[in-house]
Amino acid sequence: MKSFPAAAALLRSGVAAAAFPGAAIEVGRRDSVLWRGAFGSLTYDSDALPVEPETIFDLASLTKIIATTTLMMRAVDDGLIVLTEPVSKWIPEWRGADRHLVTIADLLAHSSGLTAYLPFYRDHTGRGEFQRAIATMPLEYAPGTQSVYSDLGFILLGFILEDARSNISAQVGRGAFDPAASLPVQFARIASLLTDQPLAFTPPRAWRQRTAPTEHDAWRGRTLVGEVHDENAWALGGAAGHAGLFGTAAAVGAFARAALHTLTGTPILAKVDTMRRFIERTHLAGSSRALGWDTMLPTSSCGTLMSPSSIGHTGFTGTSLWIDWERDAYVVLLTNRVHPSRENPLLKELRPRIHDAVIEDLEGGAWRR
């Protein structure tokens, strides 16, 4: 495998500076893995096990692109969902003059008017309560006028995907829900085609020994290991459209290679034209968002050296995936920076530097824009 000394040095410095206890990284191209690295330990304890390439991480909001956006692309390809149809077709509580024109595409582009986040887990559990609360809450801004990154919109997208595969009409709750249409089962079918590495919602207990702990959660009264960090996802049973996926760097790398193949003409994740539509940046002023995906800005977590057309996403727990599809390259970076507390901002400054170092190492120092 290729050597990436500058990136490796930065990852070691991140461990030393307590930006995260441990990290795993994978760099590759469409048809090959160029580098896999593991740094630090699962926790800061002196007897903690080291991070290995096989370490499993809570992927947090990488769920949005790996699971939810992919499933939405496939539902569009199968004619089950139309991007321009109103949310109210699927979510009957979504009513009112301020929101009747909001579409599925608006939810994907974070331009639906919904606020970024609310701690619904404190007072709500299960789909019914969450759906009513999100669909009836006041909107924060006029839909389609700006982009505000929102977990809440992706929670609704998860519900819509389950209904689309369950052949339930717009009236949620009428008819029998098909367990095979649940988000975890839908995604498991895709994951099994992409990789034999761990990549799943609600991971089995057998995975815990090699899973990186996240936060000590005062609400749940325990340090979370193999249990979704996001509280709203936890209140929804551990699997939701915005969070809940666990996996290894190799598993996320397999997804990245499938995305690269799809974008260059081999329909693995979806039809080629569909995926290209999903990665187009919206025309909203100041927004870097596409449909589900984020896109590169010089201020992005991917650094300054990736192509302007690059796509990716981050996760709150300290995870990220960036794909420079024009130059046939991807970078998976998984950390548990929220251990033992989320009050740790050090990764934010370090992550762009790591990505720039990867590109420098990848190109032998010759890549300049």
Buried (B, 14 or more C-beta within 10 A) or exposed (E): EEEBEBBBEBBBBBBEEEBBBBBBBBBBBBEEBBBBBBBBBBBBEEEBBEBBBBBBBBBBBBBBBBBBBBBBBBBBBEEBBEBEBBBBBBBBBBEEEEBEEBBBBBBBBBBBBBBEEBEBBEEBEEBEBBBBBBBEBEBBBEBBEBBBBBBBBBBBBBBBBBBBBBEBEEEBEEEEBBEEBBBBBBBBEBBEEBBEBBBBBBBEEEBEEBBBBBBBBEEEEEBBBBBBBBBBBBBBBBBBBBBBBBBBBBBBBBBBBBBBBBBEEEEBBBBBEBBEBBBEBBEBEEBBBBBBBBBBBEEBBBBBBBBEBBBBBBBBBBBBBBBBBEBBBBBBBBBBBBBBEBEBEBBEEBBBBBBBBBBBBBEEEEBEE
